[in-house]
Amino acid sequence: MKYLLSLISIFIMANVALAQKELSYFLPDSVTYDSAIPTPESVIGHQVGEWHVTHDKLVYYMRAIAEASDRITIEETGVTYEDRPQLLLTITHPDNLANIDEIKSNHKQLTNPDKSSGLDIAQMPSVIMMGFSIHGNEPSGSNASMLTAYYLAAAQGQDIEDKLKNVVVLLDPSFNPDGLNRFATWANMHKSENLVTDPNDREFNEAWPGGRTNHYWFDMNRDWLPVQLAESQNRIAQFHAWKPNILTDHHEMGTNSTFFFQPGIPERTHPITPQKNQDLTGQIGEYHAEFLDRVGSLYYSKESFDDFYYGKGSTFPDVQGAIGILFEQASSRGHAQESVNGVLEFPFTIKNQFTASLSTLQAGYEMRGELLGFQRDFYKNSVNMASEANEQAWVVSDQDVSKLYRFAEMLDRHEIDVFKLAKNTNGFQTDNSYIIPMNQYQSRLIKAVFDVRTSFTDSLFYDVSAFNMGMSYNLNYKSLDKRSFNTGLLGEKFEISMRPEGNIKGGKSEYAYIMEWHDFYAPKALYKIQKAGLRTKVNTKEVILKDGTTLAIGSILIPVKQQEQTPIQIYQILEEAIEGSGVNIYSVRSGNTNGINLGSPSFESLNQPKVAMIIGDGISPYDAGEIWFLMDQHYEMPITKIDVNDFRRADLSRYNVLIMPNGWGYGSIGGQKNKIQQWAQNGGTIIAYKSAAKWLSDQKVTKVKFADNKPDTTGYESYEDLGNNRGAQVIGGAIFEVELDLSHPLTYGLKNEKMPVFRNSTLFMEKSNNQYANPVRYTQSPLMNGYISEENAEKLKGTSAVTVSRVGGGKVISFTDNTNFRAFWYGTNRLLMNAIFYGQTISGRAGE
């Protein structure tokens, strides 16, 4: 009996050991702590790592410790899409806090060569921004943030006093509050009292879409440069307000891994990043190694990840005179999970992240002079390089003034000065052009925004190989050299308040109105008009008004007499529809227009789109989320999200548009193929992306053909080159040129016969034998920016990017590429919106 009780006691103790760790497990034992500072347990009700901290508890703790400590101030920098607060703690010595505005101002002057030479950096603190868990299901970072805040607030002694006098820590406890809370709920709801470590347990296998992403299912660690998401915009404002010397980005990776810290693979660093940045990153890495050695943790560096795409948190600082540090901790994905290195406990993962915070603090303290000097020199050199460069300015223009505004807004968020063009130059007109001079402190970032390169020292990329923003917005842009540029071209400076305002030209009409379609927000206006119950038509031939104004194909006719509303009510509806956009509507008082008359059969009647989208297991949450975000945030259009597991029960007769995002999970609805096909035959429009288009082809719903993409297996290769050779055939993300049929409904609103598209797959769609079914095709030399292997480049040229198929009375519109990538591909968003609004008008004879 005693033996049995002993076994039970040992079993219980073992599970308790797995379940929780005392605060002393995490903290250095050589330091005493102020008892007046609340411990995490005293506020959140459990030990760190015993449960996954939910965001509300994390907020409670950060506010409690800020209130108790004279070393901390706290501010709410914004809210997420789910209205969770984003916090920033400023942690430093009380003497510094008393002069924090002056410290902040002086530090920012390091970016100004005219002032930075007069700064005594020997008397300035370094600034470290610590950011945790931008991927919500990589939670050890946010849980470690409580320990970091506690240590900085409660630790006593001369060592911490000296550090805090010489370092300002900006601590963001959760870069992704919504995702963190989603994952914490998942992990906690599946936790057993006697912890289950079997990787097959549901605790370690999240339900779709998982906690990695934000509310709209975006990977926010790709949005530092595009800044399209609210959370990113709130965060980047704080980054630029301070310009930290170091930014830490705490992540997790596979359970069987160890711990990674940068530098990454040296050959995969963006050429705009100075070598000194990588040297300092390596120097800081020595501190990480030393501190991780102390706690006995395994780690590695320089063998994984890269510093190429400036949209990542660990890479964006590299073009800001700062050092970005990526930490990747093996993930327990719950509370404790078996791994090749033994049972990986959640508290252990937290301890490593906390240890990395301490090593960063030590580096920021001891390398203070080097870091501040590097930042000052970075901006001095940037301005000098800009003054000597061939490109002295960039001019951008577009007929779509709303899209142009969003581009300027993005630059403005990065403190890049943008001006209206004061004089016509090089074919650019003052009414729809901006100019960005290179003689400003963010010149390297401007260079990155317009960067074009098609040759690389390494053919492998952790993320995209091209991110030219002029291309993603589909703008006309050109660099001006020293002979072409002068300051007289700089007009009024851009401000966020300069949002384009469309209007109704000609006032109230008793006859009809015609709305332009080329503005980015035209779909939003059209949906509001249709929602209000007004009948609408689209012209398939030009309309020329009596004053000579030409309205291109794709413009929207709103007749007055054929409506149930009064002329005054119609006018008010139209005013409200275009509010806050650059959309113009023209008042027409006679149907006797030139080109075609307003009663012409060349006008097609439009039905209001009723849109559904398939989501769930096997569907890319990124691709689906981008569509949801576009429809909800930009166009204020409802979109019904139907889970693949509920598709059998869904009543599709409620919708006339069905979007199938990219994904590998359509096999689960294979039995519903006839349901999809019948719905399309009855007049529905299916918009299918990438693998969804391939699935419809495989199921014989369409006759679209895809090229065989089997690799050449002849010959022999060294085993050590296996990963690299396979990786070289991946199109990780590059920009290509397509040619357009501008008379086709899918291209309405576009002006140029060619445009850039983003591609990150090796799915090649053959051209249809019906020459009208391929309105968007790759050119014969498609690569514009980024990496593609020679073999894939040969396969891609001349293939179809969009194919229209006829299915009975309906259509399937197949896309090989993501038109909505990461919310900053404004140029190709129009293809999706045209498919939604105008897919119904495409002639069956133009279908494959």
Summary of the structure (lengths in Angstrom):
residues: 848
radius of gyration: 28.9
end to end distance: 79.2
largest distance: 103.1
contacts: 2989
relative contact order: 0.08
helix: 39%
strand: 21%
